[in-house]
Structures are given as C-alpha cells and as structure tokens.
Amino acid sequence: MGALDAKKIAEAEALMGQVDSAPDEYAKAGIYYKAATAYRIAKRSDESKDCFLKAIDCYENNKSWFHAAKSYEQIILLAKETGTLSEVEVYANKACSLYQQHGSPEAAAAALDKAAKMTESKHPELALQFYKRALAVVLNGDSTHQASEFASKVSRILVKLKRFEEASKALKKEIGLNLQTKSYGQVGRLVVALVLVQLAYDDFVDAKKTFKKWGNRCEKQEVTTLEKLLKAVDDKDHELAAMMLASPFIRHMDVEYALLSKNISISQGIQNGSQLEKEASDNAGN
C-alpha cells in the first residue's frame, strides 16, 4: 500500500467516525460522500461504493434529489474504473429518475449520455437503451435541437447492430426533428443515409419513396448520387450501383453509413425491389 492510499484510508475512517455526531441527514450525506471519495482515491472500491450508497440514502431522506443523483453518477464512474459495467444500467437509470424528479432534464439526459458512451463499445444494446431514454427525456423537455442529437445516436447504433428496419424508422424521426429546427444541411445527408438503410434490408420501393419525399432537401451532389444509385438498382446495373456506393461522397459519411455502403447486396436489392413493384402493380390491377 502506498503512502497516499494509507493517508486516504485513514482520512475515510476518521470521517466515518463523525457520522453519528452529524446534526442532520444532509450533514451525514456530506460526510459519507467525502469518505467515499477518499476510499475511491485509495482504490478501495467496495468501501467507496458502500459510502456513496449511504450518502444517497441520506440525500433522499432529505429530499436532496440532485445530490443523490450526482452520487449515483460517482458509483457509475467506480463501475467504469473496476470494469463492472453490468452495474451501470441500474445506477444510470436511477440517476436519470432523480434528476427528473429534481426538475433537471438536461442533467438527466447528460447522465444517460455518459453511461451510453461508457458502454457502447462492449454493450451496444445497453447503450441504445440509454440513448433512447435520453431522447425521450429531452423531447419531454421540448429541446428539439438536443433531441436531434440523441436521435442521431439512436439511428447510428441501430445501423451498427444491423437492425435496419428500426434504423429506418429512427432516421425518419431524425429527419423530422432536423426539419423542425430548420437544420436543412443535415437533412440531405440523412436522406442519403435512409436510402442506404432501406436498400440494406431490400426495400427498394421505400427507398424511392424516401427520395421522392425528401429529395428536394438534398444538395446537388446528394441528389446526383441518389438518382444514379436508384436508377442503377432499377435498371439492374450492378456496375453503376457499386460505383455509386463506392463514391467518395458516401465513403466520407458517418462511419456507420460508410461501412453499411460496403455491405449492401445490390443483387438482392434489385431482385426484391423488382418483386415488390410487380406485386404493387398486380394489386393495383385487381
């Protein structure tokens, strides 16, 4: 044990000796919080977590929701340091609820965002749930601009997980939010991303509808790329379709969509797209 660790453990133990003489719950919470911090510096994670939980009980007894939520965030950081990410879900959601109870939706969303970033590489499904809840929180608070940022994270992680039909719905929602904030420059790129996603799960008809509905929001390069790509799929021109998907414009999109473009099966898309149009035509004739 190093000198600093020993000093911090002694400091934490001295603080714990002051708890019984604390004048009220708020003062007790402060003592537990300081002891938890000292234990954390000394790398005594179990003792640190226990003290943070005791601080939370005291803060909640005092109806200090904001401070209780901050303490949960400290436990989340402990989980990151000790590699026990399985605990993050419970504590992040509790922190979010307490921030909301305090009337701080921005802090609630920020706590979920931190938890999502912490878990995304190893637990993307969990990160997705955090981003979805953060989106719901900021929409409740009527923060459309912030909502569009979380919607983007939801869309991209769904693409990463290859849940393309869900990603398509998420991208449509993201486009709608960007239209509300008049972020028209973003919309064009999102239309391209949506078409790529729809082609990825072989919905050529819907891809055409997307371009028809929102193509007027695209920049010239985006329009040209989509027109050529959709025409290539429609004409069964594999070479041109592959060329469009490999264009620098698409390759320089956000990494999830750039990677997606490399894995779209044009042959399957053409076959299914043609079949869907044939069925639509047959149904219209009946």
N, C-alpha and C positions, 0 to 999 in steps of 0.2 A: 504494500500500500504506500502510495506516495504521500509526501508531506501535505500537499493541497487536499488530497482525499481525506486524510485524517483530520485536517482542520475543519473541513466542511461537515464531516460526520459529527464531530464534537459540537459544531455550531447547530446542526439539526437537532441533536439530542438535548442541547440546552434550551432550544426553542420549545421542544415538546414538553419540557418541564414547566413551561409558563402557561400551558393551555388551561389548566384548572383554575388559575387565578385571573383569567381574562374576564373583563367586565360584561361582555355580551357576545352573541353569536357572530357578529361581524368581526369583532376583535379576534375571536377564536379562529375564524376563517383565515384572517391575515397571517396568524402565527403558523397555521398548518401550511399555508401557501409558501411562506418563507422556508419552512422546514423541508417541504417537498422540493423546492428549488435547490437547496443545499445538498440534499440527498442525490438529486439528479446530477449535479456537478461532480459528486463523488462516485458517480456511476453505480449507485445503489437503487436500481430501477424499481424493485418491488416496494421498498420503503417509500420511494418518491411517489409512486402511483397511489399507495395507500393514503399518504398525506394529502394528495390532491383530491382524492375521493372524500376524505373527511372535510376538507375545505369546502367542497361542493355542497355537502350536506348542510354545513353551517350557512353558506351563502343562500341556499334555498330556504332554510328556516327563517332567514332574514329578508326573504323575497328580493335578494340581490341577483336577479336573473342574469344580468350581463356578466358579472364577475364569475358566476357559476359556469357560464358558457365558456369564458376565457380559460377557466381551469380545465374544462374538458378538452380544449384545444391543446393544452400543455400535455395532457395524457396522450393525445394523438401524436404529438412530437416524440414522446417517450416510445410509443409503439414503433415509430419510424426508426429511432435510434437502436432499438433492441430487435428489430426485424419481425415484430409480432403484428404484422399488418392485418391479421384477421380481426383484431380488436377495433380497427379504425371505423368500421361500419357503425357499430353501436354508438361510439362516442361522438362521431361526426354528426349523426342524426340527432343525438341529444343536444349537442351544442347548437345546432340549427334551430331546434324547437325552442330552446331557451332564449336565443337571440330574437326569435319571432315574438315570444311572449313579452320580451322587453320592448318590442316595437322597433327593432333594428334589422330590417330585411336585408340591407346591404351587407351587414356583418354575417348574417345567416348564410347568404349566398357565397360570401368570401370563404367561410369555413368549409363549405361543401366543395368549393373550387380547389382549395388546398388539399383536401382529402382525396379528391379525384386525381390531381396531379401526382400525389404520393403513390397512388395505387394503379395508375393507368398501365404502366409497363408490364406488371406481373398479374394484375387483376382487372383487365379492361371491362369486364361485365359489371364489376362493382363500381368502377369509375363512371360508367354510363349511368348507373342509378343516381350517383351523386350529381352529375351534370343535369339529368332530367329534373331532379328535385330543385336544384338551383334555378333552373329555367322557370319552374312553376312559382318559386318564391318571388323572383323579380317581376314576373308577369302580374302577380298579385299586388306588387307594389307599384305597378304601372310604369316600370322602367323599360321601355321598348328597346332602347339602344343596347342596354346591358343584356336584355333578353336575346337579342340577335346574336350576341357573342356566345352565350351559352347554347343557343340553338345550333350554331356552327360547330361547337364541340360535340354536341349530340350527333349531328349528321356525320361528322368525320369518324367518330368512333364506331358508329353503326356500319360504315363502309369498311373500316378496318376489320370488323367482326364478320363481314360478308353477309350482313342481314340487309340485303338490298331493298326489299320491298318496304321495310321500316325506314330505311335511309331515304327512299323516295318521298315518303310522307313527311319526314323530318326536313328535307330540303325544301319542299313546298311551303312548309311553315316558316322556314328561314327566309325564303324569298318574300313571303308576305310581311314579315317583320321589317325587312330591309326596305320594302316599298313604303311602309308606314313611316319610317324615319327618313325617307327620300334619299337613301343611300344607293342611288341608281348605279353607281360604278360597280358595286358589289353584286348587283342583281345579274348582270350579264355573265359573270364567272359562275354564279350559282346555277344559271340556266344550263351552261355547258356541263357542269358537274351533274346536274339532274339527268340530262340526256345520257351521259356516260353510265350512270347508275341504272337507268331504265334499260339500256342496251345490255348491261351486265346480267340482268335477270330476264333478258329476252323479251322485253315488252317494246317492240319497235313502234307499234301503234301509239302507245302512250308517249314515246319519245317524240314522235311527230307532233302530237297534240301539244306537248310542252313547248316546242319551238314555235308553233303557230300562236300559242297564247302569250308567250313572253319574249319572243324573238325581237320584238321592237324595242326591248330594253337593252339589247346587246350592242356592243361596239362593233365596228365594221369587221375586225379580224375574227371576232366571235361568231358573227353571222356567217361569214365566208366559210369558216371551219365547220360549223354545224350543217350548213347547206350541203357542202361537199360530202360530209360524213353520212348524212341521212340519205343523200342521193346514191352514194356508193352502196349502202346497205340495201336500198330499194332496188337498185339495178343489179344486185348480186356481184358487184365489182369488188372482189376481195382485195385486190392490189391497192386501189384508191382508198378503201376503208382503212387498211393497215397503214397507209401513208398518212392519212389524216390523224389517226390515233397516235402516230409517232411524231407528229408535228411539234416543233419547239414550243408553240403556244400551249399545247396540252401538257407536254412534259414539264413545263415550268409552273403548273398549277400546284395547289397544296399537295403535299406528298401522298396523301391517301388517294387522291384522284389521279395523280400521275401514275402511281402503281396500278391502280384499277385499270387504266387505259391499256396497260401492257397485258392484261389478263382477260380482256373481253373476247369472247369467242364469236367472231363475225359470222362464221358459217351457221352456228346455232341461231344467232340473232336473225339472220336472213331467213332461215327456214321457218322459225316460229313467227316472225313478223309477217311473212307472206301468208302463213296459215291463218293467223288472226284476221288479216284483212279479207281473206277469202270467206271466213266464217261470218264476218260482219256483213259482207256483200250478200251472202246466201240468206242471212237472217232478214236483211232489208228487202229481199225479193219475195220472202214468204208472207 
